[in-house]
Amino acid sequence: MEVINALGRRKAAVARVYLNSGKGTVTINNTDLKEYFPTAVLQYKINQSFLLTGTEGKYDVTVNVDGGGVNGQAEAIRLGIARALVELDETMKPALKAAGLMTRDPRMVERKKPGQKKARKRYQFSKR
């Protein structure tokens, strides 16, 4: 099997995922998964695609991720893994789509407007 690559994005995070057959090791930015994401919730998010499709332990995953925070990075990796699995086997798509893993979350940070403190917060108005 050749290496399959896919891209995942979430907020400002961009993850390039490389999937090839192996023993199920996940390497993120040349670091082990448990070391890069120490919390169980983030580890679950990354392994969620494999758990839904029943392919845990079959593929080695190498990820280059940058930008965003830890949660955004984890969700970007999750999308990239889901896309790579669908590229590998098209029959996995309905299960991943039903769980909402094939959808790119479009929500981004709203830009700050001039004359305001933040995107929507304004300076206090004084009538007199």
N, C-alpha and C positions, 0 to 999 in steps of 0.2 A: 504494500500500500504506500502510495506517495503521500507527502505531507499536504494536508488541506489547511488553507488559511482563510480566516474570516475576520471581519471588522465589527466591533461593537462600540457604541457610543452611549453616554448618559451624562447630561449636563455638560461639564467641561472635560470629562474624562474620555479618553480614546484608548481602546484596547485592541491590539493586534494579536489574534489567537492562532496558534499553529497546532494542529491535531495530527498525531500519527499513532499507529498501533503500538501498544506497549503494556505496561503493568499498572497504569493508572496514576502515575506521578504527575503532580501539578506544580510547575515552576513559574513564578511570577517575578519578572525583572531579575532573573538569576538567583532567586530566593525561594525557599520552600513555602508552600501554601500556609502551613500552620505558623510559620514565622512571620510571613508578610501580613496575614489576617489572623490575629490571635483569637478573635471572638468566634464562637460557634455559629452565630447567626450569619456572619459574612462567609464562613466556610460552607454553610448549608446553601447559601445563595449561589455559590460557584458550582457546587456539586448537584444542584437541583435538576439540571438538564439530564445528567447521567442517571439520576434516580428515577425520573419520569419515564425514560426510554429503556431502562434496564441494562444500561451499558457501563455501569460503574466497574472500574478496574480493567477495562479493555483498551483504553486509549491514554497515551501520554499527552499532556497539554503543556505547551510553552507559551507564555504570554509576555508581551511588552506593553505596559500600560503607563500612561502619563496624564497629568492634568486632573483637576477635580479633587474631591475628598475621598475618604476610604469607602463610603457607601456608594458613591457614584462610580468609583473604580470597580467595585465588586459587581454592580449591576451591568456595567459595560462589558466585563468579562463574561458574565452570564449570557448576555445577548450574543456575544461573539462565539461562545461554545455552542449555543443553540443553532446558530446559523451554520457553523461548521458541521454539526451532526446532520442537519438537513441536506447539506451539500453531499455528505457521505451516503446517506440513505433517505430518500424522499418519503418513505413510509412513516418516518418519525414525526413529520410535520404536524399532523392533526393533534397528537398528544401534546406537543409543545405549544401549539397555537391555542389549544383549549386552556392551558395553564397561564397564558399571557406572556410567554417567554419569547415569542417571535416578533413582538411589537416594540418598536423603538419609542421610548417615552419622550415626547417632544417638549416637555416642560423645561424651560430655561429661566435663568435669573433675568428679571425685567431690568432694563437699563435705567440708570439715574438720569432724571431730567434736570435741565438747568433752572436755577431759581428755586430749587427744592432741596430738602435735606437728603432724601433717598428717592426711590422710584415713585412712591406715592405720598410719603410723609412730607408735609409742608412746614415752612417756618410759621411761627405763631402770628396770627393776624391781629393787628391792633387798630381799632377804629379811630382812636384819638391819640 
